[in-house]
Amino acid sequence: MKTIAIRCTAAIDLNLTDLTPMQGDLKELSKPSYEKLKRSILKHGITFPFFVWQDGGENYILDG
C-alpha cells in the first residue's frame, strides 16, 4: 500500500468515503489519462483541498 501525502490544509477533514461526486458520468477519463493522474498524485501528493458543498448530511464534491 502506498501513502499519499496531503500537502494542503482545509477547514474540515473528511474521509474519501464520505464524499459524494456531483458530476456522475458527465466526464470520462481515458486509461492513459488515469494512469498519468495516478502517477502525479503518488509523486506529488494532494496539493489543493477539495471544494465540498455540505447539504442534508451529504458532502458533495464541487471540485477536487
GIURBEL-V539489 format. One record per residue. N is the residue number from 1. RES is the residue in one small letter. PSI is psi in whole degrees, 0 to 359 (999 if undefined). OMEGA is omega in radians with two decimals (999 if undefined). D_CENTER is the distance of its C-alpha to the mean C-alpha in Angstrom with 1 decimal. Layout:
n: [N N]
res: [RES RES]
psi: [PSI PSI]
omega: [OMEGA OMEGA]
d_center: [D_CENTER D_CENTER]
This chain:
n: [1 2 3 4 5 6 7 8 9 10 11 12 13 14 15 16 17 18 19 20 21 22 23 24 25 26 27 28 29 30 31 32 33 34 35 36 37 38 39 40 41 42 43 44 45 46 47 48 49 50 51 52 53 54 55 56 57 58 59 60 61 62 63 64]
res: [m k t i a i r c t a a i d l n l t d l t p m q g d l k e l s k p s y e k l k r s i l k h g i t f p f f v w q d g g e n y i l d g]
psi: [134 148 134 123 136 111 31 166 156 171 326 160 129 151 151 328 346 359 140 120 142 333 345 231 30 332 145 142 120 159 314 321 321 314 321 315 315 314 319 316 318 325 313 344 192 119 348 142 157 148 122 136 121 127 125 36 358 151 97 131 119 323 144 999]
omega: [3.11 3.09 3.08 3.14 3.04 -3.03 3.12 3.07 -3.12 -3.13 3.13 3.08 3.09 3.00 3.09 -3.13 3.12 -3.09 3.13 3.09 3.11 -3.02 -3.10 -3.11 -3.12 3.14 3.04 3.13 3.14 3.13 3.10 3.12 3.09 -3.12 3.11 3.11 3.14 3.12 -3.14 3.14 3.13 -3.12 -3.00 -3.08 3.08 -3.04 3.10 -3.14 3.00 3.00 -3.00 3.04 3.13 -3.12 3.06 3.12 3.10 3.11 -3.07 3.11 3.05 3.14 3.10 999]
d_center: [18.1 16.3 14.7 11.7 12.7 11.1 13.1 12.6 13.6 12.8 15.3 14.2 12.5 10.8 10.1 7.3 10.4 11.1 8.5 10.2 9.3 12.0 12.8 13.9 15.5 16.1 14.5 15.4 14.1 17.2 17.6 18.4 15.4 13.1 15.2 15.1 11.3 11.4 14.4 13.0 10.1 12.9 15.3 13.8 11.0 8.3 10.6 9.4 8.1 6.0 9.1 10.0 13.4 15.3 18.2 20.5 18.5 15.4 12.1 11.0 7.8 9.9 7.9 4.8]
